[in-house]
Amino acid sequence: MSPLRLWFLATRPFSFTASVVPVLVGSLLGFREAVRPLHFLLALLGAVAIHAGTNLVNDYYDHVKGADGPHSLGPSGVIQRGLLTPRAVLIGGLLCFAVGSAAGLLLAALTGPALLWLGLASVLAGFFYTAGPLPLAYVGLGEVTVFVFMGPIIVLGAYYVQTERWAWAPVLVSLPVAFLVTAILHANNMRDIEDDRRTGKRTVATLIGRRWSRYEYYALVGGAYLALLGLVVAGALPWTALAALATVPLAVRAVRLTATTTHPRRLNAVLARTALLHLRFGLLLALGLAAGLFV
């Protein structure tokens, strides 16, 4: 494997839908007022770079804290397989944060310093997700962090760099995306309940148990569709956004699989289906917003 491909896989690129989709949604909302391609590309670069940095730093600290081992199903495995040293992974994560920060600084120079606060908060949330004396993912705050930063924060930031103003509309429109990206994390945590309990990692899933974790998963997936319908009825989204309802069959399959299995490897399939659901839902929502520009 070439070094470039190795590092690319180490960043867990399959997860980047969680940062790309909200940038698309926020940018398309902003396109109603202004279209700035360079700003869009910088926002996309910044979001993905910070996401990649978060993944790498998380892999490092999960390895150091013992949450990830040779038999873990979740991480990229580059540390556990000896493909990269822990120190190299940490440095790679910090470099990705630097790239994301540079994109944010350039955007702030183009739009205004107010954007710096969102960027700084995003970098800090990504780093302290697993780092520090009270890492967010280890004290039951993982879902809340992901909901806020991979939903409203990214959508609002992407909207701001197009319009140079704050508004409540992107925060509201981000809710369906935020529900589904949180469902991805929760599916991951449901799969890892036993391993996390053994290593002392406290997630919502370990705190409430497998039965109630299922109910939370159902609520997160169902919440995305209820939020979508509510936003269309309220006029915050154009009716064309209802194209995202085409993903309902995929959501039903993911929910059914969650209801019928407890085996970690089978729950890995739930995680994969939820990530695919987030991607398809997000892209159809984005297409609906794009179509709404001309309707």
C-alpha positions in Angstrom: 0.0 0.0 0.0 1.4 3.4 -1.0 1.9 6.0 1.8 -0.7 8.3 0.3 -3.4 5.5 0.2 -2.4 4.4 3.7 -2.9 7.9 5.1 -6.1 8.4 3.1 -7.6 5.2 4.6 -6.3 6.2 8.1 -8.6 9.3 8.0 -11.6 7.0 7.5 -12.9 8.7 4.3 -16.1 6.7 4.4 -17.2 8.9 7.3 -16.8 12.2 5.4 -20.4 12.2 4.4 -21.0 13.5 7.9 -19.1 16.7 7.0 -19.8 17.0 3.3 -23.6 16.8 3.5 -24.1 19.7 6.0 -21.8 21.9 3.9 -23.9 21.2 0.8 -27.1 21.9 2.7 -25.9 25.1 4.2 -24.4 26.3 1.0 -27.5 25.7 -1.0 -29.5 27.6 1.5 -27.1 30.5 1.1 -27.3 30.3 -2.7 -30.7 31.8 -2.5 -28.9 35.1 -1.8 -25.4 34.7 -3.2 -23.3 32.1 -5.0 -19.6 32.2 -4.0 -17.9 29.1 -5.4 -14.5 29.8 -3.7 -16.2 30.2 -0.4 -18.0 26.9 -0.9 -14.8 25.1 -1.7 -13.0 26.5 1.3 -15.8 25.6 3.6 -15.8 22.1 2.2 -12.1 21.8 2.6 -12.2 23.2 6.2 -15.0 20.8 7.3 -13.4 17.7 5.8 -10.0 18.5 7.1 -11.2 19.1 10.7 -13.3 15.9 10.4 -10.2 14.0 9.2 -8.2 15.5 12.1 -10.8 14.5 14.5 -10.8 10.9 13.3 -7.0 10.6 13.5 -6.8 12.2 17.0 -9.6 10.0 18.2 -7.8 6.9 16.9 -4.7 8.0 18.8 -6.4 8.7 22.1 -8.7 5.6 21.9 -5.6 3.5 21.4 -3.8 5.2 24.3 -6.8 4.9 26.6 -7.3 1.2 25.7 -10.7 1.7 24.1 -9.4 0.3 20.7 -7.5 -2.9 20.5 -6.5 -5.5 18.0 -10.0 -7.0 17.8 -11.9 -3.7 17.7 -14.4 -3.4 14.8 -14.6 0.4 14.6 -11.3 2.2 14.0 -9.2 2.3 10.8 -6.8 -0.2 12.5 -3.6 1.5 11.2 -2.2 1.7 14.8 -3.3 -1.8 15.9 -1.8 -3.4 12.7 1.4 -1.6 13.0 1.0 0.3 9.8 1.4 3.7 11.4 2.9 4.6 14.8 0.6 6.2 17.4 2.8 9.4 17.3 2.5 9.6 13.5 -1.3 9.3 13.7 -1.4 12.1 16.3 0.8 14.4 14.2 -1.3 13.6 11.2 -4.4 14.6 13.0 -2.8 17.9 14.2 -1.7 18.7 10.6 -5.3 18.1 9.4 -6.5 20.5 12.1 -4.0 23.0 10.8 -5.3 22.7 7.2 -8.8 23.1 8.4 -7.8 26.1 10.5 -6.0 27.7 7.6 -9.2 27.3 5.4 -11.2 28.9 8.2 -8.8 31.8 8.6 -8.9 32.5 4.9 -12.8 32.4 5.0 -12.7 34.7 7.9 -10.5 37.1 6.0 -13.0 37.0 3.1 -16.2 37.3 5.1 -15.5 38.6 8.6 -14.0 37.6 12.0 -17.2 36.3 13.4 -16.6 33.0 11.6 -13.5 32.4 13.7 -15.5 31.5 16.7 -17.3 28.7 14.9 -14.0 27.4 13.5 -12.3 27.5 16.9 -15.2 25.7 18.6 -15.1 23.0 15.9 -11.4 22.3 16.3 -11.7 22.2 20.1 -14.7 19.9 20.0 -12.8 17.6 17.6 -9.7 17.5 19.7 -11.3 17.1 23.1 -13.8 14.5 21.8 -11.4 11.9 23.1 -8.5 14.0 24.5 -8.0 15.7 27.8 -9.0 14.7 31.4 -12.8 14.7 30.6 -13.0 13.6 26.9 -16.5 14.2 25.6 -16.9 10.8 24.1 -16.0 9.2 27.4 -18.5 11.0 29.6 -21.7 10.5 27.7 -21.5 13.7 25.6 -20.6 12.2 22.3 -24.1 12.3 20.7 -24.7 15.8 21.9 -21.4 17.0 20.4 -21.9 15.3 17.1 -25.5 16.6 16.9 -24.5 20.2 17.4 -21.2 20.3 15.4 -22.1 18.0 12.5 -25.5 19.6 12.2 -26.3 23.2 13.1 -22.7 24.4 13.4 -21.5 23.3 9.9 -24.8 24.2 8.2 -24.8 27.6 9.8 -21.1 28.2 8.9 -21.6 27.1 5.3 -24.6 29.5 5.0 -22.7 32.4 6.6 -19.8 32.2 4.2 -22.3 32.6 1.3 -24.5 35.4 2.8 -22.2 36.9 5.5 -25.1 37.0 8.0 -26.5 34.7 10.7 -30.0 33.3 10.6 -32.2 30.7 12.2 -33.2 29.1 9.0 -30.0 27.1 8.5 -30.1 26.0 12.2 -33.7 24.6 11.7 -32.9 23.0 8.3 -29.9 21.3 9.8 -32.0 19.2 12.2 -32.8 16.3 9.9 -29.1 15.9 9.0 -28.2 16.3 12.7 -30.6 13.5 13.7 -29.1 11.1 11.2 -25.4 11.8 11.8 -26.1 11.3 15.5 -27.8 8.0 14.6 -24.5 6.9 12.9 -22.5 7.6 16.1 -25.2 5.9 18.2 -25.1 2.8 16.0 -21.4 2.7 16.5 -21.8 2.9 20.3 -24.5 0.2 20.3 -22.1 -2.1 18.6 -19.3 -1.3 21.1 -21.4 -1.5 24.3 -19.5 -4.5 25.8 -16.0 -3.3 24.8 -16.8 0.3 26.1 -18.0 -1.0 29.4 -14.9 -3.2 29.8 -12.6 -0.2 29.2 -14.6 2.3 31.2 -15.7 4.4 28.3 -19.1 5.8 29.2 -21.4 6.4 26.2 -25.1 6.9 26.2 -25.4 3.3 25.1 -23.4 2.0 28.0 -25.4 4.1 30.4 -28.9 3.2 29.3 -28.3 -0.3 28.1 -29.1 -2.1 24.8 -32.9 -2.1 25.0 -33.2 1.7 25.5 -30.4 2.3 23.0 -32.6 0.7 20.4 -35.3 3.1 21.3 -32.9 6.0 21.0 -31.9 4.8 17.6 -35.5 4.6 16.5 -36.1 8.1 17.8 -33.1 9.6 16.0 -34.0 8.0 12.6 -37.7 8.9 13.0 -36.8 12.4 14.2 -35.1 13.1 10.9 -38.3 12.4 8.9 -40.5 14.2 11.4 -38.2 17.3 11.2 -38.2 17.2 7.4 -42.0 17.1 7.2 -42.4 19.8 9.9 -39.9 22.1 8.1 -41.7 21.7 4.8 -45.1 22.3 6.4 -43.7 25.4 8.2 -42.3 26.7 4.9 -38.6 26.5 6.1 -37.9 24.0 3.3 -39.4 23.9 -0.2 -41.7 21.1 -1.1 -39.0 19.7 -3.4 -37.0 18.7 -0.2 -39.6 15.9 0.2 -37.4 14.0 -2.3 -35.5 12.8 0.8 -38.6 10.7 1.7 -37.4 8.3 -1.0 -34.9 7.0 1.6 -37.7 5.7 3.9 -37.3 2.0 2.8 -33.6 2.1 3.7 -34.4 3.6 7.1 -37.0 0.8 7.7 -34.4 -1.8 6.8 -31.9 -0.3 9.2 -34.5 -0.1 12.0 -35.6 -3.7 11.5 -32.0 -4.9 11.6 -31.4 -3.0 14.8 -34.5 -4.6 16.3 -33.4 -8.2 15.5 -29.7 -8.4 16.4 -27.3 -7.8 19.2 -24.2 -9.3 17.6 -21.5 -6.7 17.2 -20.7 -7.7 13.6 -24.3 -7.6 12.6 -24.6 -4.2 14.3 -21.6 -3.1 12.1 -24.1 -3.6 9.2 -26.5 -1.3 11.0 -23.7 1.3 11.2 -23.0 1.0 7.5 -26.7 1.2 6.6 -27.1 4.3 8.8 -24.1 6.0 7.2 -25.6 5.2 3.7 -29.0 6.5 4.9 -27.4 9.8 6.0 -25.6 10.1 2.7 -28.7 9.4 0.5 -31.0 11.5 2.7 -28.6 14.4 2.7 -27.9 14.3 -1.1 -31.7 14.1 -1.8 -32.3 17.0 0.6 -29.6 19.0 -1.2 -31.1 18.2 -4.6 -34.4 19.3 -3.2 -33.0 22.6 -2.1 -31.3 23.0 -5.4 -34.5 22.4 -7.3 -36.3 24.8 -4.9 -34.0 27.6 -6.2 -35.9 27.4 -9.5 -39.4 26.5 -8.4 
